[in-house]
Amino acid sequence: MRLLLVEDDNHVAAALSAVLKRHGFEVTHARSGEEALQALVPEGPGFGVVLLDLGLPDQDGYEVCGKIRKRTSTPVIMVTARSDVRSRIHGLNLGADDYVVKPYDTGELLARIHAVSRRTVPEDQVTGAEDALRLGPVHIELPTRRVTVDGAAVQLTRKEFDLLALLAQRPGVVFRREQIISEVWRTSWEGTGRTLEVHVASLRAKLRMPALIETVRGVGYRLVAPAV
């Protein structure tokens, strides 16, 4: 996923970009509101999320958010040191999709980025995206919850299917363990980690593709799309 990071502090931007890149993001760094707006022109690269720091040197961050919303529907997450409720409401009213207050936990930020990006499906991915996912020999039919490999049906449990479908919607993107547990099991991480490991192992065995789901040590899992 391409992400536009709008941050005037180069040290902060460098550190955050390194973290984001480790989690599968392609990061473009804008140091001012004007740079951000120039990056969001229609003929430019499409972005999955805009991470907008409000403390910019050239324009008020809220003003930049309003301008961004007028030219694109790309999800915007505001980042600021202002923690009062009125500031949050003002940002959301301007079109921001979420709001993160400094200092923030990196894991929480990543979870919020994934959450807002799933709410907005790029136009070039709309056709057929809700019905089926194809990853090399693996075909996933979402409405019928049917999975085949090279045309042969594979019987999965409900949670195995939910886990595979979650990872398959964004091949190459690393999903944190906590995020997977929250979305598939609808519970917190404590006491459920072993269950996730067992389900991943079961999926690898049933699909007969051990390399399909890659373990990212200390972080989580990502699906590696097989060659067509």
C-alpha positions as a Markdown table, in Angstrom:
| # | Residue | x | y | z |
|---|---|---|---|---|
| 1 | Met | 0.0 | 0.0 | 0.0 |
| 2 | Arg | 1.2 | 3.5 | -0.8 |
| 3 | Leu | 1.1 | 5.9 | 2.1 |
| 4 | Leu | 1.6 | 9.7 | 2.1 |
| 5 | Leu | 3.4 | 10.8 | 5.3 |
| 6 | Val | 3.0 | 14.6 | 5.9 |
| 7 | Glu | 5.6 | 15.5 | 8.6 |
| 8 | Asp | 7.9 | 18.5 | 8.7 |
| 9 | Asp | 10.3 | 16.9 | 11.2 |
| 10 | Asn | 12.8 | 14.9 | 9.2 |
| 11 | His | 14.0 | 12.8 | 12.1 |
| 12 | Val | 10.4 | 11.8 | 13.1 |
| 13 | Ala | 9.6 | 11.1 | 9.4 |
| 14 | Ala | 12.7 | 8.9 | 8.9 |
| 15 | Ala | 12.0 | 6.8 | 12.0 |
| 16 | Leu | 8.3 | 6.4 | 11.2 |
| 17 | Ser | 9.0 | 5.6 | 7.5 |
| 18 | Ala | 11.4 | 2.9 | 8.5 |
| 19 | Val | 8.7 | 1.2 | 10.7 |
| 20 | Leu | 6.1 | 1.6 | 8.0 |
| 21 | Lys | 8.3 | 0.1 | 5.3 |
| 22 | Arg | 9.1 | -2.9 | 7.5 |
| 23 | His | 5.3 | -3.5 | 7.5 |
| 24 | Gly | 4.9 | -3.5 | 3.8 |
| 25 | Phe | 4.1 | 0.2 | 3.1 |
| 26 | Glu | 5.5 | 2.3 | 0.2 |
| 27 | Val | 6.0 | 5.7 | 1.9 |
| 28 | Thr | 6.1 | 9.1 | 0.2 |
| 29 | His | 7.3 | 11.9 | 2.5 |
| 30 | Ala | 5.9 | 15.4 | 2.2 |
| 31 | Arg | 7.4 | 18.1 | 4.5 |
| 32 | Ser | 4.7 | 20.7 | 4.1 |
| 33 | Gly | 1.1 | 21.1 | 3.3 |
| 34 | Glu | 1.9 | 22.3 | -0.2 |
| 35 | Glu | 4.1 | 19.3 | -0.9 |
| 36 | Ala | 1.2 | 17.1 | 0.3 |
| 37 | Leu | -1.3 | 18.7 | -2.0 |
| 38 | Gln | 1.1 | 18.5 | -5.0 |
| 39 | Ala | 1.5 | 14.8 | -4.3 |
| 40 | Leu | -2.3 | 14.3 | -4.4 |
| 41 | Val | -2.9 | 15.6 | -7.9 |
| 42 | Pro | -5.0 | 13.2 | -10.1 |
| 43 | Glu | -2.1 | 12.3 | -12.4 |
| 44 | Gly | 0.1 | 11.4 | -9.4 |
| 45 | Pro | 0.5 | 8.0 | -7.7 |
| 46 | Gly | -2.6 | 6.8 | -5.8 |
| 47 | Phe | -2.3 | 6.5 | -2.0 |
| 48 | Gly | -4.1 | 4.2 | 0.3 |
| 49 | Val | -3.8 | 6.5 | 3.4 |
| 50 | Val | -2.6 | 10.0 | 4.2 |
| 51 | Leu | -0.9 | 10.3 | 7.6 |
| 52 | Leu | -1.2 | 14.1 | 8.3 |
| 53 | Asp | 0.7 | 15.8 | 11.1 |
| 54 | Leu | -1.1 | 19.0 | 12.0 |
| 55 | Gly | 2.0 | 21.0 | 13.0 |
| 56 | Leu | 3.1 | 22.1 | 9.5 |
| 57 | Pro | 5.4 | 25.0 | 8.7 |
| 58 | Asp | 3.4 | 26.6 | 5.8 |
| 59 | Gln | -0.3 | 25.9 | 6.4 |
| 60 | Asp | -2.6 | 25.0 | 9.3 |
| 61 | Gly | -3.0 | 21.3 | 9.3 |
| 62 | Tyr | -6.8 | 21.5 | 9.6 |
| 63 | Glu | -6.8 | 23.7 | 6.4 |
| 64 | Val | -4.7 | 21.1 | 4.6 |
| 65 | Cys | -7.1 | 18.3 | 5.6 |
| 66 | Gly | -10.0 | 20.3 | 4.2 |
| 67 | Lys | -8.2 | 20.8 | 0.9 |
| 68 | Ile | -7.2 | 17.1 | 0.7 |
| 69 | Arg | -10.8 | 16.1 | 1.2 |
| 70 | Lys | -12.0 | 18.4 | -1.6 |
| 71 | Arg | -9.7 | 16.7 | -4.1 |
| 72 | Thr | -9.6 | 13.0 | -3.0 |
| 73 | Ser | -11.5 | 10.4 | -1.0 |
| 74 | Thr | -8.2 | 8.9 | 0.3 |
| 75 | Pro | -8.5 | 8.2 | 4.0 |
| 76 | Val | -6.8 | 10.7 | 6.2 |
| 77 | Ile | -5.5 | 10.1 | 9.7 |
| 78 | Met | -4.6 | 13.2 | 11.6 |
| 79 | Val | -1.6 | 13.2 | 14.0 |
| 80 | Thr | -1.3 | 15.9 | 16.6 |
| 81 | Ala | -0.3 | 16.7 | 20.2 |
| 82 | Arg | -3.7 | 18.3 | 20.8 |
| 83 | Ser | -5.8 | 15.8 | 22.9 |
| 84 | Asp | -8.9 | 17.9 | 23.6 |
| 85 | Val | -12.2 | 16.6 | 22.3 |
| 86 | Arg | -13.0 | 19.9 | 20.4 |
| 87 | Ser | -9.9 | 19.5 | 18.3 |
| 88 | Arg | -10.7 | 15.9 | 17.5 |
| 89 | Ile | -14.3 | 16.8 | 16.5 |
| 90 | His | -13.1 | 19.7 | 14.4 |
| 91 | Gly | -10.7 | 17.4 | 12.5 |
| 92 | Leu | -13.4 | 14.8 | 11.9 |
| 93 | Asn | -15.8 | 17.5 | 10.7 |
| 94 | Leu | -13.2 | 18.5 | 8.1 |
| 95 | Gly | -13.2 | 15.0 | 6.7 |
| 96 | Ala | -10.5 | 13.2 | 8.6 |
| 97 | Asp | -11.2 | 9.5 | 9.0 |
| 98 | Asp | -9.3 | 9.0 | 12.3 |
| 99 | Tyr | -7.3 | 10.9 | 14.8 |
| 100 | Val | -4.1 | 9.9 | 16.7 |
| 101 | Val | -2.7 | 11.8 | 19.6 |
| 102 | Lys | 1.1 | 12.1 | 20.3 |
| 103 | Pro | 2.8 | 10.2 | 21.8 |
| 104 | Tyr | 1.2 | 7.2 | 20.2 |
| 105 | Asp | 1.9 | 3.5 | 20.2 |
| 106 | Thr | 3.3 | 2.3 | 16.9 |
| 107 | Gly | 1.1 | -0.8 | 17.0 |
| 108 | Glu | -2.0 | 1.3 | 17.5 |
| 109 | Leu | -1.1 | 3.5 | 14.6 |
| 110 | Leu | -0.6 | 0.5 | 12.3 |
| 111 | Ala | -3.9 | -0.9 | 13.3 |
| 112 | Arg | -5.7 | 2.4 | 12.6 |
| 113 | Ile | -4.0 | 2.7 | 9.2 |
| 114 | His | -5.2 | -0.8 | 8.3 |
| 115 | Ala | -8.7 | -0.1 | 9.7 |
| 116 | Val | -9.3 | 3.1 | 7.6 |
| 117 | Ser | -7.7 | 1.6 | 4.5 |
| 118 | Arg | -10.2 | -1.3 | 4.5 |
| 119 | Arg | -13.1 | 1.2 | 4.6 |
| 120 | Thr | -12.1 | 2.6 | 1.2 |
| 121 | Val | -11.6 | 0.2 | -1.7 |
| 122 | Pro | -9.7 | 1.7 | -4.7 |
| 123 | Glu | -11.9 | 2.1 | -7.8 |
| 124 | Asp | -9.7 | -0.2 | -9.9 |
| 125 | Gln | -10.3 | -3.0 | -7.4 |
| 126 | Val | -14.0 | -2.7 | -7.0 |
| 127 | Thr | -15.1 | -5.0 | -9.8 |
| 128 | Gly | -15.3 | -8.5 | -8.4 |
| 129 | Ala | -13.4 | -7.6 | -5.3 |
| 130 | Glu | -16.3 | -8.4 | -3.0 |
| 131 | Asp | -17.0 | -11.8 | -4.6 |
| 132 | Ala | -13.7 | -13.6 | -5.1 |
| 133 | Leu | -10.0 | -13.4 | -4.6 |
| 134 | Arg | -7.5 | -15.3 | -6.8 |
| 135 | Leu | -3.9 | -15.8 | -5.7 |
| 136 | Gly | -2.2 | -18.1 | -8.2 |
| 137 | Pro | -3.8 | -21.5 | -7.9 |
| 138 | Val | -5.8 | -20.4 | -4.8 |
| 139 | His | -9.3 | -19.2 | -5.4 |
| 140 | Ile | -11.4 | -17.8 | -2.6 |
| 141 | Glu | -15.1 | -17.2 | -3.0 |
| 142 | Leu | -16.2 | -14.8 | -0.3 |
| 143 | Pro | -20.0 | -15.1 | -0.5 |
| 144 | Thr | -20.0 | -18.9 | -0.5 |
| 145 | Arg | -16.9 | -19.2 | 1.7 |
| 146 | Arg | -15.5 | -21.7 | -0.7 |
| 147 | Val | -11.8 | -22.3 | -1.3 |
| 148 | Thr | -10.1 | -24.2 | -4.1 |
| 149 | Val | -6.5 | -25.0 | -5.0 |
| 150 | Asp | -6.0 | -25.8 | -8.7 |
| 151 | Gly | -9.7 | -26.4 | -8.9 |
| 152 | Ala | -9.9 | -28.9 | -6.0 |
| 153 | Ala | -12.0 | -27.9 | -3.0 |
| 154 | Val | -10.4 | -27.4 | 0.3 |
| 155 | Gln | -12.5 | -27.8 | 3.5 |
| 156 | Leu | -11.7 | -25.1 | 6.0 |
| 157 | Thr | -13.2 | -24.3 | 9.4 |
| 158 | Arg | -15.0 | -21.0 | 9.9 |
| 159 | Lys | -12.0 | -19.3 | 11.6 |
| 160 | Glu | -9.5 | -20.8 | 9.0 |
| 161 | Phe | -11.5 | -19.2 | 6.2 |
| 162 | Asp | -11.8 | -15.9 | 8.0 |
| 163 | Leu | -8.0 | -15.8 | 8.6 |
| 164 | Leu | -7.2 | -16.7 | 5.0 |
| 165 | Ala | -9.7 | -14.1 | 3.6 |
| 166 | Leu | -8.2 | -11.4 | 5.9 |
| 167 | Leu | -4.6 | -12.0 | 4.8 |
| 168 | Ala | -5.6 | -12.5 | 1.1 |
| 169 | Gln | -7.3 | -9.1 | 0.8 |
| 170 | Arg | -3.9 | -7.4 | 1.1 |
| 171 | Pro | -1.2 | -9.8 | -0.2 |
| 172 | Gly | 2.3 | -8.7 | 1.0 |
| 173 | Val | 1.0 | -6.5 | 3.8 |
| 174 | Val | 2.0 | -7.6 | 7.3 |
| 175 | Phe | -0.9 | -8.1 | 9.7 |
| 176 | Arg | 0.1 | -7.8 | 13.4 |
| 177 | Arg | -0.9 | -10.7 | 15.6 |
| 178 | Glu | -3.0 | -8.4 | 17.8 |
| 179 | Gln | -4.9 | -7.1 | 14.7 |
| 180 | Ile | -5.6 | -10.6 | 13.4 |
| 181 | Ile | -6.9 | -11.8 | 16.8 |
| 182 | Ser | -9.1 | -8.7 | 17.1 |
| 183 | Glu | -10.7 | -9.1 | 13.6 |
| 184 | Val | -11.0 | -12.9 | 13.3 |
| 185 | Trp | -11.7 | -13.9 | 16.9 |
| 186 | Arg | -13.2 | -10.6 | 18.0 |
| 187 | Thr | -11.2 | -10.6 | 21.3 |
| 188 | Ser | -8.0 | -9.4 | 22.7 |
| 189 | Trp | -4.5 | -10.9 | 22.3 |
| 190 | Glu | -4.1 | -12.4 | 25.8 |
| 191 | Gly | -4.4 | -16.2 | 25.8 |
| 192 | Thr | -5.3 | -16.4 | 22.1 |
| 193 | Gly | -1.8 | -16.3 | 20.6 |
| 194 | Arg | -1.4 | -20.1 | 20.5 |
| 195 | Thr | -4.8 | -20.5 | 18.8 |
| 196 | Leu | -3.6 | -18.2 | 16.0 |
| 197 | Glu | -0.4 | -20.2 | 15.5 |
| 198 | Val | -2.4 | -23.5 | 15.3 |
| 199 | His | -4.7 | -22.0 | 12.7 |
| 200 | Val | -1.9 | -20.8 | 10.5 |
| 201 | Ala | -0.2 | -24.2 | 10.7 |
| 202 | Ser | -3.5 | -25.9 | 9.7 |
| 203 | Leu | -4.0 | -23.5 | 6.8 |
| 204 | Arg | -0.5 | -24.2 | 5.4 |
| 205 | Ala | -1.1 | -28.0 | 5.7 |
| 206 | Lys | -4.6 | -28.0 | 4.2 |
| 207 | Leu | -3.7 | -25.7 | 1.3 |
| 208 | Arg | -0.4 | -27.7 | 0.8 |
| 209 | Met | 1.4 | -24.4 | 0.4 |
| 210 | Pro | 3.7 | -23.9 | 3.4 |
| 211 | Ala | 5.2 | -20.7 | 1.9 |
| 212 | Leu | 1.8 | -19.0 | 1.2 |
| 213 | Ile | 1.6 | -17.5 | 4.8 |
| 214 | Glu | 4.9 | -16.1 | 5.9 |
| 215 | Thr | 5.7 | -15.5 | 9.6 |
| 216 | Val | 7.2 | -12.1 | 10.2 |
| 217 | Arg | 9.1 | -12.7 | 13.4 |
| 218 | Gly | 8.0 | -10.5 | 16.3 |
| 219 | Val | 5.2 | -8.9 | 14.3 |
| 220 | Gly | 2.7 | -11.2 | 12.7 |
| 221 | Tyr | 1.9 | -12.8 | 9.3 |
| 222 | Arg | 1.6 | -11.8 | 5.7 |
| 223 | Leu | 0.3 | -13.7 | 2.7 |
| 224 | Val | 2.9 | -14.2 | -0.1 |
| 225 | Ala | 1.0 | -14.3 | -3.4 |
| 226 | Pro | 2.3 | -17.3 | -5.4 |
| 227 | Ala | 3.5 | -16.8 | -9.0 |
| 228 | Val | 0.8 | -17.2 | -11.6 |
